[in-house]
């Protein structure tokens, strides 16, 4: 004959484990969704960084104004750039 107290404890523990399983499954789904979002964000960042680098490389000196007068903005000197290469 089965002990009713022992059977009750087993049933209660099974209910606890079922609840824990549901919580963990939800948590796992949230983690996977966030990981997928981060992968998309990483791809977008890489694409945008590449586009910005291309745009910066193709941009020449830009006209600007100082004291109401038109001037040519000269970028900061980079390593390996000589004075005679400036516009």
N, C-alpha and C positions, 0 to 999 in steps of 0.2 A: 504494500500500500504506500502511496506517495504521501510525503509529509506536506501538509497544506502550507505551513509557514515557509518551508524551503521553496515550494512551487511559487508562492507569492513573491519571494525575494528574487527568484529567477525572472519572473514576469516583469517586475519593477526594473531590474537591471537591463532586460531586453528593451524596455521602453526608453530608458536613459540612452542606451547605445543607438537606438533608432533616431532619437532626437539629435544626438551628437553627429551621427552620419549625415543627417539632413543639413545641419549647420556647416559641416566641413565641405559638403558638396557645393553649397551656396558660396562659401568662401573660395573654393577652388575655381568656380566659374568666374567670380569677380577678379581673381588674380589673373586668370587666363585672358579675360577681356582687357584688363589694364595692360598686360604684357603685349597684346596685339596692338593696342593703341600706341604704346611706346615704340613699337617697331614701325608703325606708320609715321609717327612723328620723326623718327630717326631718318627715314627715307626722304621725307619732305625737307628736313634740315639739310641733308646732304645735297639734294637737288638745288635748293635755294642758295646754299653756299657756293656751289659751282657756278650758278647763274650770276651771283654777285661778283665772284672773282673774274668771270668773263667780262662783265660790264665795266668793272674797275680797270681791267687791262686795256679795254678798247677806248676808254674816255681819255681825250687829250686835255691840254690846258683849257680852262674855262674862263671866259671874260667875266670880270666882276667890276665893282665900283668902290672907289675909295675917295671920300670927300667929293662925291658927285662926278668924279672923272673916271672914265673907262680905263681899266687896267687888266693885264693878263695875270691870272693867278698861276703861280709856279708851284708845282708840288715839291714837297721836301725831298732833299737829295737822298737817293738810295745808294747802297754800297755798289761800287763799280761804275757809277755814273760820273762822267767828267764834266767840267764847267762848259766846254764847248758843245755839249749835247743838249743844253738847255735852249728853249726857243728864244 
